[in-house]
Amino acid sequence: MEDHVYRIIEISGSSQTSIEDAIQSAVSRAGRTLRNLRWFEVLQTRGHLEDGKVQHYQVVLKIGFTIDDTNIGV
């Protein structure tokens, strides 16, 4: 059985549409430079208001990815 060892980073994403879109945006962007993404955890959710209306949603995530020789030093 393979060990489950993860590197964990913290990132934030934003969207004008929804919290879910902000999460997708952050995960998608992380996936462009990191491999083996395995899980995420939402740490914070917040937004920007203008004239009493939501203008942006922002989330802060922990993302875990399995490490291998090519991810060392990231």
C-alpha positions as CSV (number, residue, x, y, z in Angstrom):
1,M,0.0,0.0,0.0
2,E,1.3,3.4,-0.9
3,D,1.9,6.0,1.8
4,H,-0.4,9.0,1.7
5,V,2.0,11.9,2.1
6,Y,0.8,15.4,1.0
7,R,2.3,18.8,0.6
8,I,-0.3,21.5,1.6
9,I,-0.4,25.0,0.3
10,E,-2.8,27.9,1.0
11,I,-4.3,29.9,-1.9
12,S,-7.2,32.2,-2.5
13,G,-9.6,32.5,-5.5
14,S,-12.3,35.0,-6.4
15,S,-15.3,35.2,-8.7
16,Q,-18.0,37.6,-9.5
17,T,-20.4,34.7,-9.9
18,S,-20.4,32.4,-6.9
19,I,-18.4,30.8,-4.1
20,E,-18.3,27.6,-6.1
21,D,-16.8,29.4,-9.1
22,A,-14.2,31.0,-6.8
23,I,-13.2,27.5,-5.6
24,Q,-13.1,26.2,-9.2
25,S,-11.0,29.2,-10.2
26,A,-8.4,28.6,-7.4
27,V,-8.2,24.9,-8.0
28,S,-7.9,25.3,-11.8
29,R,-5.1,27.9,-11.5
30,A,-3.2,25.7,-9.0
31,G,-3.6,22.8,-11.4
32,R,-1.7,24.6,-14.1
33,T,1.5,24.6,-12.1
34,L,1.1,21.7,-9.6
35,R,0.4,18.0,-10.3
36,N,-1.3,15.4,-8.3
37,L,-3.9,17.6,-6.6
38,R,-5.9,15.4,-4.3
39,W,-8.1,17.5,-2.0
40,F,-9.1,21.0,-0.8
41,E,-10.5,22.5,2.3
42,V,-12.3,25.9,2.5
43,L,-10.7,27.9,5.3
44,Q,-12.4,31.3,4.8
45,T,-15.3,32.7,2.7
46,R,-15.8,36.4,2.2
47,G,-17.0,38.9,-0.3
48,H,-16.9,42.5,-1.5
49,L,-20.1,44.6,-1.3
50,E,-21.0,47.6,-3.3
51,D,-24.2,49.6,-2.9
52,G,-25.6,46.7,-0.8
53,K,-24.9,44.1,-3.5
54,V,-22.4,41.3,-3.7
55,Q,-19.7,42.2,-6.2
56,H,-17.1,39.5,-5.6
57,Y,-16.8,36.2,-3.7
58,Q,-13.5,35.2,-2.3
59,V,-12.4,31.9,-0.7
60,V,-9.2,30.9,1.0
61,L,-8.3,27.2,0.5
62,K,-5.9,24.6,1.6
63,I,-5.0,22.3,-1.2
64,G,-3.2,19.0,-0.7
65,F,-1.2,17.2,-3.4
66,T,0.8,14.1,-3.3
67,I,4.5,14.7,-3.5
68,D,6.9,13.0,-5.9
69,D,10.5,13.8,-7.0
70,T,9.3,16.5,-9.4
71,N,7.4,18.4,-6.7
72,I,10.3,18.6,-4.3
73,G,11.3,22.2,-3.6
74,V,8.0,23.7,-4.6
